Amino acid sequence: MKRINPDLKDLRLFVTLAEAGGFRAASEIVGLSSPALSRQIAQLEGRLKTRLFDRDTRNVELTPSGRELLGLARRVLNEAAKARDEFDTFLAARRGSISLACLPSVTAGLMPPILSRFVVDRPDIDVRFLDAVWDGGASAVLDGRADLGLTTNTADGSGRLTFRKLIEDPVYAVAAPGGPLDEPRAFLWEEILAMPFVTMAPGTTVRDHIGAAVTQIGAVFRPRFEVSHLASVGALVRQGLGVTALPRLTLPVIGGSSLVVRPLKAPTIVRQIGLLHLPGRSLSPAAQALTDVIVEYCSQYTQEDLLELPDPA
């Protein structure tokens, strides 16, 4: 036998009539005439093949079938209302989760003040960061593990992603106090490449930008120490084992406030930081809300927002 499923409108009319106890009172609540409501209930009874109400000229009384349906109907309507409330909360970007592929330096140097703004109105949204050390997060965005990437303009080698530039992140020379960068001036790349050098491994975005400078001046690059993590770069530099060149956003990761930071020139290398997104893939309301906060913050961003450092000039 074919199953007949009443819809939510049917159930609301049924529950209203059961609670009102008569067609006249129920009709006023639902905005229908008494005859129209009576027809709707009769059609529902016909589809369910059972009488739901015993009627007289003034009142209605639930039948055993009606009493059974009333409990079920109330449960269904409560769950439907709850589901609608939850979906409205989702659409209003007050609930959900976000995955963001981020360079560790961007997570540490840029995201804390952004998240402080974001969570004020959205305390129930979870944000998960995927460290994007090797490819800038492009693969995570492409395969859907991340909603967005907050990374460099050089991250995407596929040509399938769009990049929205937000800020510029200049590369500085960094050394321990009492070392070769104590003189308060800008240094040439040629100068620091001749010093014992600590750097990230090939394939990282930090190393890519050093490589860009090396290529432009036609130098031979032979680092003394090569590591896989920024924290290791900071530890070796702080020990006085060499100098390094890092984008300024990386400085919070390595404890840059205790190091000597100087501008680099000839060439000036600037890392572009922005949002990486796959065209045609819709963002969740939560992800769009975070995007809006990121864009707003970066539009007001200055280098001084990053970290309290001695003036490197």
PASEBA-1860 file (N, C-alpha, C; in nm, 3 decimals):
! residues 313
1> MKRINPDL> 0.084/-0.120/0.000/0.000/0.000/0.000/0.088/0.125/0.000 ~ 0.052/0.220/-0.084/0.130/0.342/-0.095/0.119/0.423/0.034 ~ 0.234/0.468/0.085/0.235/0.546/0.208/0.203/0.692/0.177 ~ 0.114/0.752/0.254/0.076/0.892/0.238/0.142/0.971/0.350 ~ 0.224/1.066/0.315/0.293/1.147/0.415/0.233/1.287/0.418 ~ 0.170/1.325/0.529/0.120/1.463/0.539/0.236/1.560/0.542 ~ 0.216/1.679/0.484/0.322/1.777/0.487/0.312/1.863/0.613 ~ 0.405/1.954/0.631/0.409/2.035/0.753/0.286/2.124/0.765
9> KDLRLFVT> 0.236/2.173/0.651/0.116/2.256/0.656/-0.002/2.176/0.709 ~ -0.016/2.052/0.660/-0.124/1.964/0.710/-0.112/1.947/0.861 ~ 0.009/1.921/0.907/0.027/1.893/1.050/0.001/2.017/1.134 ~ 0.040/2.135/1.083/0.013/2.257/1.159/-0.137/2.281/1.172 ~ -0.211/2.263/1.063/-0.356/2.280/1.069/-0.419/2.180/1.165 ~ -0.373/2.056/1.160/-0.425/1.952/1.247/-0.399/1.985/1.394 ~ -0.277/2.023/1.427/-0.243/2.054/1.567/-0.320/2.177/1.615 ~ -0.331/2.277/1.530/-0.405/2.398/1.568/-0.550/2.364/1.601
17> LAEAGGFR> -0.613/2.283/1.518/-0.752/2.245/1.542/-0.765/2.163/1.671 ~ -0.671/2.071/1.691/-0.675/1.987/1.812/-0.661/2.073/1.937 ~ -0.574/2.172/1.933/-0.551/2.256/2.051/-0.661/2.359/2.070 ~ -0.719/2.408/1.959/-0.826/2.508/1.969/-0.959/2.446/2.011 ~ -0.981/2.320/1.975/-1.103/2.250/2.015/-1.224/2.278/1.930 ~ -1.211/2.357/1.825/-1.325/2.385/1.738/-1.279/2.456/1.613 ~ -1.362/2.445/1.508/-1.323/2.502/1.380/-1.321/2.655/1.382 ~ -1.417/2.716/1.453/-1.421/2.862/1.453/-1.295/2.921/1.514
25> AASEIVGL> -1.257/2.872/1.630/-1.137/2.925/1.698/-1.011/2.894/1.617 ~ -1.003/2.775/1.562/-0.885/2.738/1.483/-0.877/2.820/1.356 ~ -0.991/2.847/1.295/-0.993/2.924/1.170/-0.936/3.063/1.191 ~ -0.969/3.124/1.304/-0.917/3.257/1.333/-0.764/3.254/1.349 ~ -0.714/3.147/1.405/-0.570/3.136/1.426/-0.495/3.119/1.295 ~ -0.546/3.034/1.207/-0.473/3.000/1.084/-0.509/3.091/0.967 ~ -0.612/3.175/0.983/-0.648/3.267/0.876/-0.725/3.204/0.763 ~ -0.800/3.101/0.793/-0.887/3.036/0.694/-1.032/3.043/0.742
33> SSPALSRQ> -1.124/3.033/0.648/-1.264/3.022/0.688/-1.288/2.883/0.748 ~ -1.392/2.872/0.828/-1.423/2.742/0.888/-1.447/2.635/0.782 ~ -1.525/2.664/0.676/-1.544/2.561/0.573/-1.414/2.520/0.505 ~ -1.324/2.619/0.480/-1.197/2.587/0.415/-1.111/2.498/0.505 ~ -1.108/2.531/0.634/-1.032/2.448/0.727/-1.092/2.309/0.736 ~ -1.223/2.301/0.737/-1.289/2.171/0.744/-1.253/2.085/0.624 ~ -1.249/2.149/0.506/-1.212/2.072/0.386/-1.068/2.022/0.395 ~ -0.978/2.105/0.445/-0.836/2.065/0.457/-0.823/1.945/0.551
41> IAQLEGRL> -0.894/1.950/0.662/-0.887/1.838/0.758/-0.949/1.713/0.698 ~ -1.059/1.729/0.628/-1.122/1.613/0.564/-1.031/1.551/0.460 ~ -0.958/1.635/0.384/-0.864/1.583/0.285/-0.749/1.508/0.353 ~ -0.704/1.561/0.467/-0.598/1.493/0.541/-0.647/1.357/0.590 ~ -0.766/1.353/0.644/-0.822/1.225/0.689/-0.837/1.129/0.573 ~ -0.876/1.181/0.456/-0.890/1.094/0.339/-0.757/1.037/0.296 ~ -0.652/1.119/0.299/-0.519/1.068/0.258/-0.466/0.967/0.358 ~ -0.493/0.990/0.487/-0.444/0.898/0.589/-0.536/0.776/0.607
49> KTRLFDRD> -0.656/0.785/0.547/-0.754/0.676/0.554/-0.793/0.644/0.698 ~ -0.811/0.751/0.777/-0.858/0.734/0.915/-0.922/0.863/0.961 ~ -1.021/0.851/1.049/-1.085/0.970/1.106/-0.996/1.021/1.220 ~ -0.970/1.151/1.220/-0.886/1.213/1.323/-0.968/1.285/1.428 ~ -1.087/1.333/1.391/-1.173/1.407/1.483/-1.315/1.352/1.477 ~ -1.378/1.344/1.593/-1.523/1.328/1.601/-1.581/1.468/1.612 ~ -1.679/1.499/1.529/-1.731/1.635/1.521/-1.877/1.638/1.564 ~ -1.915/1.751/1.625/-2.056/1.787/1.636/-2.070/1.929/1.583
57> TRNVELTP> -2.180/1.989/1.606/-2.205/2.120/1.544/-2.115/2.229/1.603 ~ -2.062/2.207/1.724/-1.986/2.314/1.789/-1.843/2.274/1.821 ~ -1.816/2.147/1.849/-1.685/2.108/1.899/-1.628/1.992/1.817 ~ -1.500/1.972/1.835/-1.434/1.856/1.778/-1.361/1.783/1.890 ~ -1.351/1.654/1.876/-1.280/1.573/1.975/-1.192/1.473/1.902 ~ -1.069/1.461/1.949/-0.974/1.370/1.884/-1.020/1.226/1.897 ~ -1.006/1.152/1.791/-1.026/1.007/1.792/-0.897/0.942/1.843 ~ -0.898/0.811/1.870/-0.772/0.745/1.906/-0.661/0.768/1.802
65> SGRELLGL> -0.698/0.764/1.674/-0.598/0.791/1.570/-0.548/0.935/1.580 ~ -0.641/1.026/1.609/-0.603/1.165/1.622/-0.511/1.190/1.739 ~ -0.538/1.123/1.852/-0.450/1.140/1.969/-0.311/1.087/1.939 ~ -0.303/0.976/1.868/-0.172/0.922/1.832/-0.097/1.017/1.740 ~ -0.169/1.071/1.641/-0.104/1.162/1.546/-0.063/1.292/1.613 ~ -0.139/1.337/1.712/-0.107/1.466/1.774/0.033/1.466/1.836 ~ 0.065/1.360/1.908/0.199/1.354/1.967/0.308/1.351/1.861 ~ 0.283/1.271/1.757/0.381/1.263/1.649/0.394/1.396/1.575
73> ARRVLNEA> 0.281/1.460/1.550/0.282/1.586/1.476/0.356/1.694/1.554 ~ 0.330/1.702/1.684/0.401/1.802/1.766/0.552/1.778/1.761 ~ 0.592/1.652/1.766/0.734/1.621/1.762/0.795/1.663/1.629 ~ 0.725/1.631/1.518/0.775/1.667/1.386/0.784/1.817/1.371 ~ 0.680/1.890/1.415/0.681/2.036/1.401/0.789/2.100/1.488 ~ 0.812/2.046/1.606/0.920/2.099/1.691/1.055/2.076/1.627 ~ 1.075/1.957/1.570/1.203/1.929/1.504/1.221/2.016/1.380 ~ 1.111/2.039/1.306/1.119/2.125/1.188/1.155/2.268/1.227
81> AKARDEFD> 1.095/2.317/1.335/1.125/2.452/1.382/1.271/2.462/1.430 ~ 1.316/2.358/1.499/1.455/2.356/1.545/1.551/2.354/1.427 ~ 1.519/2.273/1.327/1.604/2.265/1.208/1.608/2.400/1.136 ~ 1.492/2.465/1.127/1.488/2.595/1.061/1.571/2.697/1.138 ~ 1.559/2.696/1.271/1.638/2.788/1.353/1.788/2.764/1.334 ~ 1.826/2.636/1.330/1.967/2.604/1.312/2.016/2.647/1.175 ~ 1.933/2.629/1.073/1.972/2.670/0.939/1.979/2.821/0.928 ~ 1.886/2.892/0.993/1.892/3.038/0.995/2.020/3.085/1.063
89> TFLAARRG> 2.058/3.015/1.170/2.183/3.049/1.239/2.303/3.028/1.148 ~ 2.299/2.918/1.073/2.405/2.891/0.976/2.410/3.000/0.869 ~ 2.294/3.037/0.814/2.290/3.138/0.709/2.335/3.274/0.760 ~ 2.312/3.300/0.888/2.354/3.427/0.947/2.500/3.424/0.991 ~ 2.572/3.317/0.957/2.714/3.302/0.990/2.737/3.308/1.140 ~ 2.644/3.251/1.217/2.664/3.243/1.362/2.699/3.102/1.407 ~ 2.703/3.007/1.312/2.738/2.870/1.345/2.804/2.808/1.222 ~ 2.895/2.715/1.245/2.961/2.648/1.135/3.108/2.628/1.163
97> SISLACLP> 3.179/2.585/1.061/3.324/2.564/1.073/3.390/2.611/0.945 ~ 3.515/2.651/0.959/3.592/2.705/0.848/3.729/2.638/0.850 ~ 3.776/2.601/0.731/3.913/2.552/0.718/3.991/2.652/0.634 ~ 4.103/2.697/0.687/4.183/2.800/0.622/4.325/2.749/0.605 ~ 4.370/2.739/0.480/4.509/2.702/0.453/4.594/2.829/0.464 ~ 4.685/2.826/0.559/4.758/2.948/0.593/4.906/2.919/0.605 ~ 4.987/3.011/0.555/5.128/3.004/0.588/5.143/3.022/0.739 ~ 5.230/2.945/0.804/5.247/2.961/0.949/5.279/3.105/0.989
105> SVTAGLMP> 5.356/3.173/0.907/5.388/3.313/0.938/5.264/3.401/0.934 ~ 5.173/3.371/0.844/5.050/3.449/0.834/4.958/3.416/0.952 ~ 4.951/3.288/0.989/4.872/3.249/1.105/4.920/3.323/1.229 ~ 5.052/3.329/1.250/5.107/3.391/1.370/5.109/3.543/1.361 ~ 5.140/3.597/1.244/5.162/3.741/1.234/5.042/3.824/1.196 ~ 4.942/3.761/1.134/4.829/3.838/1.082/4.695/3.797/1.143 ~ 4.677/3.667/1.169/4.545/3.619/1.206/4.500/3.651/1.349 ~ 4.588/3.661/1.450/4.536/3.686/1.586/4.446/3.809/1.597
113> PILSRFVV> 4.485/3.927/1.546/4.392/4.040/1.558/4.266/4.023/1.473 ~ 4.279/3.953/1.361/4.161/3.928/1.277/4.062/3.838/1.350 ~ 4.113/3.731/1.412/4.025/3.640/1.485/3.963/3.707/1.607 ~ 4.037/3.798/1.670/3.981/3.870/1.784/3.858/3.949/1.744 ~ 3.862/4.007/1.625/3.743/4.078/1.575/3.632/3.981/1.537 ~ 3.672/3.872/1.475/3.574/3.778/1.419/3.492/3.710/1.526 ~ 3.555/3.667/1.636/3.484/3.586/1.735/3.392/3.667/1.825 ~ 3.402/3.799/1.821/3.315/3.880/1.906/3.169/3.851/1.878
121> DRPDIDVR> 3.131/3.849/1.750/2.992/3.824/1.713/2.965/3.680/1.672 ~ 3.070/3.599/1.666/3.053/3.462/1.616/3.130/3.362/1.704 ~ 3.095/3.355/1.831/3.171/3.267/1.922/3.154/3.119/1.895 ~ 3.052/3.082/1.817/3.025/2.939/1.795/3.077/2.886/1.663 ~ 3.156/2.966/1.593/3.215/2.919/1.467/3.355/2.866/1.496 ~ 3.383/2.747/1.448/3.514/2.685/1.465/3.601/2.715/1.344 ~ 3.726/2.752/1.370/3.820/2.781/1.263/3.937/2.683/1.274 ~ 3.963/2.612/1.166/4.072/2.515/1.162/4.178/2.564/1.062
129> FLDAVWDG> 4.302/2.570/1.108/4.411/2.614/1.022/4.489/2.494/0.970 ~ 4.515/2.494/0.841/4.602/2.395/0.780/4.733/2.464/0.746 ~ 4.841/2.422/0.810/4.971/2.483/0.781/5.009/2.458/0.636 ~ 5.041/2.566/0.567/5.072/2.558/0.424/5.219/2.598/0.404 ~ 5.308/2.507/0.438/5.451/2.537/0.432/5.506/2.516/0.292 ~ 5.467/2.407/0.228/5.538/2.365/0.106/5.478/2.420/-0.022 ~ 5.347/2.430/-0.030/5.290/2.482/-0.156/5.199/2.600/-0.132 ~ 5.211/2.662/-0.013/5.130/2.779/0.015/4.983/2.751/0.033
137> GASAVLDG> 4.943/2.624/0.042/4.804/2.590/0.064/4.723/2.568/-0.061 ~ 4.786/2.580/-0.178/4.710/2.566/-0.303/4.644/2.429/-0.315 ~ 4.715/2.324/-0.282/4.658/2.189/-0.297/4.540/2.170/-0.204 ~ 4.546/2.227/-0.082/4.435/2.212/0.013/4.311/2.284/-0.037 ~ 4.329/2.398/-0.102/4.213/2.470/-0.159/4.158/2.394/-0.279 ~ 4.246/2.343/-0.362/4.202/2.272/-0.483/4.122/2.147/-0.449 ~ 4.168/2.070/-0.350/4.099/1.943/-0.321/3.988/1.957/-0.216 ~ 3.962/2.080/-0.171/3.850/2.102/-0.082/3.878/2.086/0.065
145> RADLGLTT> 4.001/2.053/0.102/4.033/2.044/0.245/4.025/2.181/0.312 ~ 4.049/2.286/0.235/4.042/2.422/0.287/3.940/2.502/0.206 ~ 3.863/2.585/0.277/3.770/2.675/0.208/3.845/2.783/0.132 ~ 3.952/2.831/0.194/4.030/2.942/0.139/4.177/2.921/0.173 ~ 4.261/2.990/0.099/4.401/3.000/0.137/4.433/3.145/0.168 ~ 4.513/3.168/0.271/4.567/3.301/0.300/4.717/3.286/0.287 ~ 4.769/3.327/0.173/4.902/3.284/0.134/4.963/3.383/0.035 ~ 5.067/3.340/-0.036/5.136/3.429/-0.129/5.080/3.413/-0.270
153> NTADGSGR> 5.111/3.511/-0.352/5.063/3.507/-0.491/5.136/3.401/-0.574 ~ 5.245/3.347/-0.522/5.321/3.245/-0.596/5.278/3.103/-0.560 ~ 5.177/3.089/-0.472/5.143/2.956/-0.421/5.082/2.865/-0.528 ~ 4.998/2.921/-0.614/4.923/2.837/-0.708/5.001/2.816/-0.837 ~ 5.042/2.692/-0.860/5.107/2.659/-0.985/5.013/2.599/-1.088 ~ 4.886/2.580/-1.048/4.791/2.513/-1.138/4.722/2.610/-1.233 ~ 4.717/2.736/-1.197/4.644/2.833/-1.277/4.494/2.825/-1.260 ~ 4.446/2.740/-1.169/4.303/2.720/-1.151/4.245/2.807/-1.040
161> LTFRKLIE> 4.330/2.866/-0.959/4.283/2.943/-0.844/4.293/3.093/-0.871 ~ 4.209/3.168/-0.803/4.217/3.313/-0.810/4.286/3.366/-0.686 ~ 4.367/3.470/-0.703/4.440/3.531/-0.592/4.395/3.675/-0.578 ~ 4.355/3.712/-0.458/4.315/3.850/-0.428/4.418/3.912/-0.334 ~ 4.500/4.001/-0.386/4.605/4.062/-0.307/4.547/4.150/-0.197 ~ 4.603/4.134/-0.075/4.556/4.211/0.039/4.664/4.302/0.097 ~ 4.784/4.248/0.116/4.891/4.329/0.175/5.024/4.292/0.110 ~ 5.123/4.376/0.134/5.259/4.347/0.092/5.344/4.323/0.216
169> DPVYAVAA> 5.432/4.225/0.206/5.511/4.179/0.320/5.659/4.182/0.281 ~ 5.730/4.292/0.312/5.869/4.304/0.267/5.963/4.208/0.340 ~ 6.068/4.170/0.271/6.168/4.081/0.325/6.279/4.164/0.391 ~ 6.317/4.125/0.513/6.419/4.196/0.591/6.536/4.103/0.621 ~ 6.649/4.163/0.648/6.765/4.091/0.700/6.751/4.082/0.852 ~ 6.786/3.965/0.907/6.769/3.941/1.050/6.895/3.877/1.105 ~ 6.936/3.923/1.221/7.054/3.866/1.287/7.042/3.885/1.437 ~ 7.130/3.819/1.511/7.133/3.835/1.655/7.198/3.969/1.690
177> PGGPLDEP> 7.163/4.029/1.804/7.233/4.150/1.849/7.381/4.122/1.867 ~ 7.461/4.225/1.839/7.605/4.208/1.849/7.664/4.138/1.730 ~ 7.587/4.124/1.622/7.633/4.056/1.503/7.657/4.150/1.387 ~ 7.656/4.099/1.266/7.697/4.177/1.149/7.594/4.280/1.102 ~ 7.475/4.281/1.163/7.374/4.377/1.119/7.351/4.489/1.220 ~ 7.444/4.507/1.314/7.422/4.607/1.418/7.421/4.750/1.363 ~ 7.490/4.774/1.254/7.493/4.908/1.197/7.352/4.944/1.148 ~ 7.296/5.058/1.193/7.157/5.093/1.160/7.141/5.149/1.019
185> RAFLWEEI> 7.136/5.060/0.924/7.122/5.101/0.784/7.056/4.988/0.706 ~ 7.023/5.017/0.582/6.976/4.912/0.492/7.096/4.834/0.438 ~ 7.079/4.704/0.423/7.187/4.617/0.374/7.155/4.570/0.233 ~ 7.261/4.545/0.158/7.247/4.488/0.024/7.234/4.336/0.036 ~ 7.157/4.276/-0.055/7.153/4.131/-0.060/7.292/4.073/-0.081 ~ 7.367/4.139/-0.162/7.503/4.091/-0.190/7.584/4.080/-0.061 ~ 7.561/4.173/0.032/7.634/4.171/0.159/7.591/4.052/0.246 ~ 7.461/4.033/0.263/7.419/3.929/0.358/7.438/3.789/0.301
193> LAMPFVTM> 7.435/3.776/0.168/7.459/3.643/0.110/7.603/3.598/0.127 ~ 7.691/3.694/0.152/7.832/3.660/0.176/7.857/3.621/0.322 ~ 7.757/3.639/0.408/7.769/3.604/0.550/7.719/3.461/0.572 ~ 7.757/3.399/0.682/7.697/3.269/0.716/7.544/3.284/0.719 ~ 7.475/3.197/0.646/7.332/3.219/0.619/7.249/3.100/0.667 ~ 7.139/3.131/0.736/7.043/3.030/0.780/6.917/3.046/0.696 ~ 6.865/2.937/0.642/6.748/2.951/0.556/6.656/2.830/0.566 ~ 6.537/2.848/0.513/6.441/2.738/0.503/6.476/2.648/0.385
201> APGTTVRD> 6.419/2.530/0.386/6.447/2.432/0.281/6.385/2.476/0.148 ~ 6.440/2.428/0.036/6.379/2.456/-0.094/6.235/2.407/-0.099 ~ 6.151/2.479/-0.172/6.010/2.444/-0.183/5.921/2.523/-0.089 ~ 5.979/2.591/0.009/5.901/2.677/0.097/5.891/2.815/0.035 ~ 5.786/2.888/0.072/5.768/3.021/0.013/5.878/3.117/0.058 ~ 5.929/3.100/0.180/6.040/3.185/0.226/6.162/3.164/0.138 ~ 6.193/3.039/0.111/6.310/3.009/0.027/6.288/3.060/-0.116 ~ 6.165/3.055/-0.163/6.137/3.104/-0.298/6.171/3.252/-0.313
209> HIGAAVTQ> 6.142/3.330/-0.210/6.169/3.473/-0.219/6.319/3.503/-0.207 ~ 6.390/3.424/-0.130/6.536/3.438/-0.128/6.591/3.403/-0.266 ~ 6.536/3.297/-0.325/6.580/3.257/-0.458/6.556/3.365/-0.561 ~ 6.446/3.440/-0.545/6.419/3.549/-0.640/6.526/3.655/-0.634 ~ 6.571/3.689/-0.513/6.678/3.788/-0.499/6.809/3.735/-0.554 ~ 6.840/3.610/-0.525/6.964/3.550/-0.574/6.967/3.552/-0.726 ~ 6.857/3.519/-0.788/6.849/3.518/-0.934/6.868/3.657/-0.992 ~ 6.806/3.757/-0.929/6.814/3.894/-0.981/6.956/3.949/-0.978
217> IGAVFRPR> 7.033/3.913/-0.877/7.169/3.968/-0.870/7.273/3.871/-0.926 ~ 7.229/3.753/-0.969/7.321/3.657/-1.028/7.421/3.600/-0.930 ~ 7.380/3.586/-0.804/7.472/3.539/-0.701/7.469/3.386/-0.692 ~ 7.568/3.332/-0.626/7.572/3.190/-0.592/7.533/3.178/-0.446 ~ 7.433/3.098/-0.417/7.378/3.089/-0.281/7.419/2.958/-0.218 ~ 7.499/2.970/-0.112/7.541/2.849/-0.038/7.512/2.871/0.110 ~ 7.390/2.836/0.154/7.356/2.857/0.295/7.440/2.769/0.386 ~ 7.472/2.822/0.502/7.546/2.743/0.601/7.452/2.643/0.670
225> FEVSHLAS> 7.331/2.687/0.698/7.234/2.600/0.766/7.101/2.605/0.691 ~ 7.043/2.488/0.673/6.915/2.477/0.602/6.821/2.394/0.687 ~ 6.705/2.450/0.722/6.611/2.384/0.814/6.471/2.384/0.752 ~ 6.380/2.313/0.820/6.245/2.297/0.765/6.140/2.379/0.838 ~ 6.177/2.442/0.951/6.078/2.515/1.029/6.130/2.653/1.066 ~ 6.040/2.750/1.065/6.080/2.887/1.098/6.136/2.898/1.239 ~ 6.078/2.823/1.332/6.128/2.829/1.469/6.276/2.788/1.475 ~ 6.314/2.694/1.392/6.454/2.652/1.388/6.543/2.762/1.331
233> VGALVRQG> 6.493/2.831/1.229/6.568/2.947/1.177/6.593/3.046/1.289 ~ 6.488/3.079/1.365/6.503/3.176/1.473/6.601/3.131/1.579 ~ 6.597/3.001/1.613/6.688/2.952/1.718/6.834/2.962/1.675 ~ 6.864/2.928/1.549/7.001/2.933/1.502/7.050/3.077/1.487 ~ 6.963/3.163/1.438/7.002/3.304/1.424/7.023/3.367/1.562 ~ 6.935/3.338/1.655/6.948/3.395/1.789/7.077/3.350/1.856 ~ 7.122/3.232/1.820/7.248/3.180/1.876/7.369/3.246/1.811 ~ 7.347/3.326/1.708/7.458/3.393/1.642/7.527/3.308/1.538
241> LGVTALPR> 7.461/3.204/1.491/7.523/3.113/1.394/7.513/3.162/1.250 ~ 7.437/3.265/1.227/7.425/3.318/1.093/7.317/3.423/1.085 ~ 7.305/3.484/0.968/7.198/3.580/0.941/7.092/3.509/0.857 ~ 6.981/3.575/0.840/6.877/3.521/0.751/6.803/3.636/0.686 ~ 6.718/3.603/0.593/6.630/3.700/0.528/6.489/3.645/0.535 ~ 6.399/3.722/0.595/6.263/3.674/0.618/6.161/3.784/0.593 ~ 6.044/3.748/0.542/5.934/3.844/0.538/5.897/3.888/0.679 ~ 5.851/4.010/0.691/5.827/4.063/0.824/5.717/3.987/0.899
249> LTLPVIGG> 5.620/3.931/0.828/5.516/3.854/0.897/5.570/3.732/0.969 ~ 5.688/3.686/0.930/5.745/3.568/0.996/5.808/3.602/1.131 ~ 5.831/3.730/1.158/5.908/3.766/1.276/5.844/3.725/1.408 ~ 5.711/3.731/1.424/5.655/3.681/1.549/5.685/3.533/1.573 ~ 5.699/3.456/1.466/5.724/3.313/1.480/5.863/3.288/1.538 ~ 5.960/3.372/1.504/6.099/3.350/1.546/6.140/3.439/1.664 ~ 6.045/3.512/1.723/6.080/3.602/1.832/6.159/3.722/1.784 ~ 6.109/3.784/1.679/6.183/3.892/1.613/6.210/4.014/1.697
257> SSLVVRPL> 6.132/4.037/1.804/6.153/4.156/1.886/6.285/4.152/1.960 ~ 6.346/4.034/1.972/6.476/4.023/2.040/6.592/4.017/1.941 ~ 6.564/4.034/1.811/6.667/4.025/1.708/6.686/4.160/1.640 ~ 6.792/4.171/1.563/6.819/4.292/1.485/6.756/4.273/1.347 ~ 6.673/4.369/1.308/6.601/4.360/1.181/6.637/4.482/1.096 ~ 6.684/4.459/0.974/6.727/4.568/0.886/6.662/4.553/0.747 ~ 6.636/4.667/0.683/6.584/4.662/0.546/6.687/4.601/0.451 ~ 6.635/4.540/0.346/6.719/4.484/0.240/6.689/4.557/0.109
265> KAPTIVRQ> 6.794/4.580/0.031/6.774/4.646/-0.098/6.866/4.586/-0.202 ~ 6.838/4.626/-0.326/6.916/4.582/-0.443/6.924/4.430/-0.453 ~ 6.811/4.363/-0.474/6.678/4.420/-0.497/6.594/4.428/-0.370 ~ 6.484/4.504/-0.378/6.382/4.502/-0.274/6.285/4.388/-0.306 ~ 6.273/4.295/-0.214/6.184/4.180/-0.233/6.062/4.196/-0.143 ~ 5.945/4.191/-0.203/5.820/4.207/-0.129/5.730/4.088/-0.160 ~ 5.685/4.025/-0.058/5.594/3.911/-0.070/5.450/3.961/-0.069 ~ 5.373/3.922/-0.168/5.231/3.958/-0.171/5.150/3.852/-0.097
273> IGLLHLPG> 5.067/3.899/-0.004/4.981/3.810/0.074/4.836/3.838/0.037 ~ 4.761/3.732/0.015/4.620/3.750/-0.020/4.541/3.622/-0.007 ~ 4.419/3.626/-0.056/4.327/3.514/-0.046/4.331/3.431/-0.173 ~ 4.337/3.300/-0.155/4.338/3.205/-0.265/4.206/3.130/-0.262 ~ 4.136/3.128/-0.378/4.002/3.069/-0.382/3.982/3.001/-0.516 ~ 3.905/2.893/-0.513/3.872/2.822/-0.636/3.745/2.883/-0.695 ~ 3.752/2.943/-0.814/3.632/3.003/-0.876/3.522/2.899/-0.895 ~ 3.399/2.940/-0.870/3.286/2.851/-0.886/3.250/2.771/-0.763
281> RSLSPAAQ> 3.337/2.771/-0.662/3.306/2.701/-0.538/3.247/2.802/-0.439 ~ 3.124/2.777/-0.396/3.056/2.869/-0.304/3.116/2.857/-0.165 ~ 3.130/2.970/-0.100/3.175/2.972/0.039/3.054/2.958/0.132 ~ 3.075/2.895/0.245/2.971/2.893/0.347/2.954/3.034/0.401 ~ 2.837/3.064/0.462/2.822/3.197/0.523/2.931/3.229/0.625 ~ 2.973/3.128/0.701/3.079/3.151/0.799/3.210/3.187/0.731 ~ 3.246/3.114/0.626/3.369/3.142/0.553/3.363/3.279/0.486 ~ 3.246/3.316/0.435/3.233/3.448/0.373/3.246/3.557/0.478
289> ALTDVIVE> 3.190/3.533/0.596/3.201/3.632/0.704/3.346/3.651/0.745 ~ 3.421/3.541/0.757/3.563/3.554/0.791/3.639/3.625/0.680 ~ 3.606/3.593/0.555/3.668/3.663/0.442/3.647/3.813/0.453 ~ 3.526/3.854/0.486/3.496/3.997/0.497/3.579/4.063/0.606 ~ 3.596/3.993/0.719/3.676/4.050/0.829/3.823/4.059/0.788 ~ 3.873/3.955/0.720/4.013/3.957/0.674/4.035/4.075/0.580 ~ 3.946/4.091/0.483/3.961/4.199/0.385/3.953/4.335/0.453 ~ 3.859/4.350/0.545/3.845/4.479/0.615/3.970/4.511/0.696
297> YCSQYTQE> 4.019/4.411/0.770/4.138/4.434/0.851/4.258/4.470/0.763 ~ 4.277/4.395/0.656/4.394/4.419/0.572/4.387/4.553/0.500 ~ 4.265/4.603/0.477/4.253/4.734/0.413/4.301/4.846/0.504 ~ 4.306/4.820/0.634/4.352/4.920/0.732/4.491/4.888/0.786 ~ 4.551/4.786/0.729/4.675/4.729/0.782/4.795/4.817/0.754 ~ 4.885/4.828/0.852/5.014/4.891/0.832/5.121/4.798/0.885 ~ 5.243/4.821/0.844/5.353/4.736/0.891/5.366/4.741/1.043 ~ 5.329/4.854/1.104/5.343/4.866/1.248/5.244/4.778/1.323
305> DLLELPDP> 5.141/4.730/1.253/5.045/4.640/1.318/5.105/4.504/1.347 ~ 5.214/4.470/1.280/5.265/4.334/1.288/5.329/4.301/1.421 ~ 5.420/4.385/1.464/5.503/4.349/1.577/5.576/4.474/1.623 ~ 5.592/4.490/1.751/5.668/4.602/1.802/5.817/4.570/1.788 ~ 5.880/4.637/1.695/6.021/4.615/1.668/6.095/4.748/1.673 ~ 6.224/4.746/1.701/6.302/4.868/1.684/6.293/4.912/1.538 ~ 6.295/5.040/1.513/6.289/5.091/1.377/6.405/5.034/1.297 ~ 6.377/4.960/1.190/6.485/4.895/1.116/6.557/4.989/1.021
313> A> 6.513/5.114/1.014/6.576/5.207/0.920/6.714/5.250/0.967
END
